[in-house]
Amino acid sequence: MDLKKSNAQLTETSSQIGTGYAHSKIILMGEHSVVYDYPAIALPFTSVGITVHVQHSSSSDHQIDCQYFKGPLNQAPKHLDNLKKALSLTLSSLHIPQTPLAITIHSTIPQERGMGSSAAVIVALIRALSHFYQRNVTDYQLQLITNQAEVIAHESTSGIDSLITASNHAIIYQKSQTPRFFQMNLNAYLVVADSGMAGKTSQAVSQVAQLKKTKPEFCQTTMKTIGHYVRQAYHAIHDQDIVQLGRLMSYNHYYLNQLGVSNRKIDQIVNAAWLAGSLGAKLTGGGLGGCVIALAQDYTQATAIEEAMQAAGASQTWALDLALAH
């Protein structure tokens, strides 16, 4: 396709409304250590997601309509700078003139819960622009733009969110290696519980970075141990050993606690899951709030764990059938 089309030609070939979608993500194992080039396992979480609609705007500037802000994008609050960056990079990458657009965002992902909402909204936006202008966006372009926007959102990023929110498969990811997508297909359920507290990913990442400076040997040992558990978990999934996987999840939570990224409420919900018969439970995401995940051997147990987690303070829960997870 000729990338030098005029504005008139672009208007003629654009869809009336461009639509893009991205789901959320759950990190099963390996939070924080993944930033320092140890492996992590993440899953697509399709129970919640983000839809973005794009169309031409009659205003002189880009307009945005989302739960945080409605009005000119150039007047949007600072925490939406990642959207501004992604929009500019996408239009530039696709060689499209910056004509005014109206962008509408609908999200069912709880914000600031470590579920990849900032990456998901960027993925959905890029897909909506691609649909609107009828241009193909390569996987490389999608990841590159999303990662650059994620750096604005979180200061430091592993790159895992941009991959998993755009994929339908589980992944074992390590910065220095090629990501490996794989099938979960476990006869088990993963219970996801929203603590009701906003996670503080940037703060948690900075906190761990500072701890690494003051206690380098402790941090290095902790990160290495978490990385070892992640590799064991990958083999447990392959072997269909849900008991071992649950055990490793609980071990992982202990070390995240040692890094100081858990808190009293998160621990209460984790403990409630354990007491309700969970095979393993841990925080997921950056921590200092956010979500807890627990592994259950069947739907009946998952339901009991959900009830226990809600009684311990979780604001909402979901049960993901891992036999249906890709």
C-alpha positions in Angstrom: 0.0 0.0 0.0 1.3 3.5 -0.9 2.3 5.2 2.3 2.1 8.7 0.7 -1.6 9.0 0.4 -3.1 12.5 0.8 -5.4 13.4 3.6 -8.4 13.0 1.3 -7.4 9.6 0.2 -6.8 8.5 3.8 -10.3 9.7 4.7 -11.8 7.8 1.9 -10.0 4.5 2.8 -10.5 4.8 6.6 -13.2 2.9 8.4 -16.0 5.0 9.7 -15.0 3.8 13.2 -11.8 2.0 14.0 -12.1 -0.6 16.9 -9.3 -2.3 18.8 -9.4 -4.6 21.8 -6.9 -6.0 24.3 -7.4 -8.2 27.3 -5.6 -8.0 30.7 -2.9 -10.2 32.0 -1.9 -12.1 35.1 1.7 -12.8 36.2 1.7 -16.3 37.5 5.3 -16.2 38.8 8.3 -14.0 38.7 7.3 -10.4 39.5 10.2 -8.0 40.0 12.9 -10.5 39.4 11.9 -10.3 35.7 13.1 -6.7 35.6 16.6 -8.0 36.4 16.6 -10.6 33.6 15.2 -13.6 35.4 12.2 -15.5 33.9 8.5 -14.9 34.6 5.4 -16.7 33.5 2.3 -14.7 32.5 -1.2 -15.6 31.3 -3.8 -13.8 29.2 -6.7 -12.9 31.4 -9.7 -12.5 29.1 -12.4 -12.0 31.8 -11.6 -8.2 31.6 -10.3 -6.0 28.8 -10.3 -2.7 27.0 -12.0 -1.6 23.8 -10.9 1.6 22.0 -13.0 3.3 19.3 -11.4 5.8 16.9 -13.1 8.1 14.4 -12.5 11.5 12.8 -13.1 14.6 15.1 -14.6 17.8 14.0 -12.5 19.6 16.6 -9.1 21.1 15.9 -7.3 18.7 18.3 -7.5 15.1 19.2 -10.3 14.4 21.7 -10.4 11.7 24.3 -13.3 10.2 26.3 -12.4 7.8 29.1 -13.3 7.3 32.7 -10.5 9.6 33.8 -10.9 12.5 31.4 -13.1 13.8 28.6 -11.8 16.6 26.4 -8.8 17.6 24.3 -6.0 15.1 24.5 -3.4 17.9 24.9 -5.2 18.9 28.1 -5.4 15.4 29.6 -3.8 14.8 32.9 -0.2 13.6 33.1 -1.0 10.0 33.8 -2.4 9.8 30.2 0.9 10.8 28.7 1.4 7.2 27.6 -1.6 7.5 25.4 -0.3 10.7 23.8 3.0 9.0 23.1 1.4 5.9 21.7 -0.9 7.9 19.4 2.0 10.0 18.1 4.3 7.0 17.5 1.6 5.0 15.8 0.6 7.7 13.4 4.3 8.4 12.6 5.1 4.7 12.2 2.2 4.2 9.8 3.1 7.5 7.9 -0.3 9.0 8.6 -0.8 12.8 9.0 -1.9 13.9 12.5 -5.5 14.8 11.6 -7.8 15.3 14.6 -9.3 12.1 16.0 -11.9 11.3 18.6 -10.8 8.4 20.8 -13.2 6.6 23.1 -12.0 4.1 25.7 -14.1 1.5 27.5 -12.4 -0.6 30.2 -13.5 -3.4 32.5 -10.0 -3.9 33.8 -9.6 -2.6 37.4 -7.1 0.2 37.3 -3.8 0.0 39.0 -4.1 -3.6 40.0 -1.1 -5.1 38.2 -3.3 -6.5 35.5 -1.6 -4.7 32.6 -4.3 -2.0 32.1 -1.8 0.6 30.8 -0.3 -1.8 28.2 -3.8 -3.1 27.2 -5.1 0.4 26.5 -2.1 1.1 24.2 -2.4 -2.3 22.4 -6.2 -1.6 21.9 -5.4 2.0 20.7 -2.9 0.8 18.2 -5.2 -1.8 16.9 -8.1 0.7 16.6 -5.8 3.1 14.6 -4.7 0.2 12.4 -8.4 -0.8 11.8 -9.5 2.8 11.2 -6.8 3.6 8.6 -6.8 0.0 7.2 -3.1 -0.4 7.8 -1.3 -3.5 9.0 0.7 -3.1 12.1 3.5 -5.7 12.6 4.0 -7.5 15.9 7.3 -5.7 16.1 5.7 -2.3 15.7 3.0 -3.2 18.2 5.6 -4.2 20.9 7.9 -1.4 20.2 5.3 1.3 20.5 3.6 -0.3 23.6 7.0 -0.7 25.4 7.9 3.0 24.8 4.5 4.1 26.1 4.9 1.7 29.1 8.2 3.3 30.1 6.3 6.6 30.5 3.6 4.8 32.6 5.9 2.9 34.8 9.5 4.4 34.5 10.9 0.9 34.1 9.2 -2.0 32.3 10.0 -5.7 31.8 8.2 -5.8 28.4 6.0 -8.7 29.5 2.8 -6.7 29.7 3.0 -5.5 26.1 3.5 -9.1 24.9 0.8 -10.8 27.0 -2.0 -8.2 26.5 -1.6 -8.7 22.8 -1.4 -12.5 22.9 -3.8 -15.4 23.5 -1.1 -17.7 24.9 0.7 -18.1 28.1 4.3 -17.1 28.0 7.6 -17.7 29.8 9.6 -14.5 29.4 13.1 -13.4 30.1 14.5 -10.1 28.8 17.7 -11.4 27.3 16.0 -14.4 25.6 13.4 -15.0 23.0 9.9 -15.3 24.6 8.4 -18.7 24.6 4.6 -19.0 24.2 3.0 -22.2 25.4 -0.3 -24.0 26.2 -1.4 -24.1 29.9 -4.2 -26.8 29.6 -4.1 -27.5 33.3 -6.9 -29.3 35.1 -7.1 -26.6 37.7 -8.6 -23.2 38.3 -6.9 -19.9 39.0 -8.8 -17.6 41.3 -8.0 -13.9 40.9 -9.0 -11.5 43.7 -9.0 -7.7 43.6 -7.8 -6.5 46.9 -9.6 -3.2 46.4 -6.3 -1.4 46.8 -4.5 0.3 44.0 -1.2 -1.3 43.2 1.9 0.9 43.2 4.0 -0.6 40.5 6.4 2.3 39.9 6.9 2.8 43.7 7.4 -0.9 44.2 9.9 -1.1 41.3 11.8 1.9 42.7 11.7 0.4 46.2 13.2 -2.9 45.0 15.8 -1.0 43.0 16.8 0.9 46.2 16.9 -2.3 48.2 19.2 -3.7 45.6 21.6 -0.9 46.2 21.6 -1.1 50.0 21.4 -5.0 50.2 22.9 -6.2 46.9 23.7 -9.8 48.1 20.3 -10.3 49.6 18.5 -9.0 46.5 20.7 -11.0 44.2 20.0 -14.2 46.1 16.3 -13.5 46.3 16.0 -12.7 42.6 17.9 -15.9 41.7 15.7 -18.0 44.0 12.5 -16.6 42.4 13.9 -17.2 39.0 14.7 -20.8 40.0 11.1 -21.3 41.2 9.8 -19.9 37.9 11.7 -22.5 35.9 10.4 -25.2 38.2 6.9 -23.9 37.8 7.3 -24.1 34.0 8.2 -27.8 34.3 5.4 -28.4 36.8 2.9 -27.0 34.2 4.4 -29.2 31.5 4.1 -32.2 33.8 0.5 -31.3 34.9 1.7 -31.2 38.5 -0.7 -28.7 40.1 0.4 -29.5 43.6 4.0 -28.6 42.9 2.9 -25.5 41.0 0.8 -24.3 44.0 3.7 -24.9 46.3 6.0 -22.8 44.1 3.5 -20.0 44.0 3.4 -19.8 47.8 7.2 -19.9 47.9 7.3 -17.0 45.4 4.9 -15.0 47.6 7.2 -15.5 50.6 10.2 -14.0 48.7 8.1 -11.1 47.3 7.2 -10.4 50.9 10.8 -10.3 51.8 11.3 -7.7 49.1 8.8 -5.6 50.8 6.2 -5.4 48.0 3.3 -7.1 49.8 1.3 -5.5 52.6 -1.1 -6.5 55.4 -4.2 -6.7 53.4 -2.6 -8.7 50.6 -1.2 -11.1 53.1 -4.7 -11.5 54.7 -6.2 -12.4 51.4 -3.3 -14.8 50.7 -3.7 -16.5 54.1 -7.5 -16.8 53.6 -6.9 -18.6 50.3 -4.5 -21.0 52.0 -6.9 -21.7 54.8 -9.7 -22.4 52.3 -7.7 -25.2 50.7 -5.8 -23.4 48.0 -2.8 -25.3 46.5 -0.9 -22.1 46.5 -1.5 -18.3 46.7 0.5 -15.1 46.1 0.3 -11.5 45.1 0.4 -10.8 41.4 1.8 -7.7 39.7 3.9 -5.0 41.1 2.5 -5.2 44.6 1.8 -2.7 47.5 -1.8 -3.4 46.6 -3.4 -4.9 43.5 -4.5 -8.5 43.1 -3.9 -11.9 44.7 -4.0 -15.2 42.8 -4.7 -18.7 44.2 -4.6 -22.1 42.6 -7.6 -24.5 43.1 -7.9 -28.1 42.0 -11.5 -27.8 40.8 -14.4 -25.5 40.5 -15.9 -26.3 43.9 -12.7 -25.5 45.6 -12.3 -22.3 43.5 -15.7 -21.2 44.7 -14.8 -21.8 48.3 -11.6 -19.9 47.9 -13.4 -17.0 46.2 -15.8 -16.7 49.2 -12.9 -16.9 51.7 -10.9 -14.2 49.8 -14.0 -11.9 49.7 -14.5 -12.4 53.4 -10.9 -11.4 53.9 -11.5 -8.1 52.1 -11.3 -8.8 48.4 -13.6 -6.4 46.5 -14.2 -8.8 43.6 -13.0 -12.2 42.3 -12.9 -14.2 39.2 -12.3 -18.0 38.5 -10.2 -18.8 35.4 -10.5 -22.4 34.1 -6.9 -23.2 33.2 -8.0 -26.2 31.1 -9.4 -23.6 28.7 -6.5 -21.1 29.0 -4.2 -21.1 26.0 
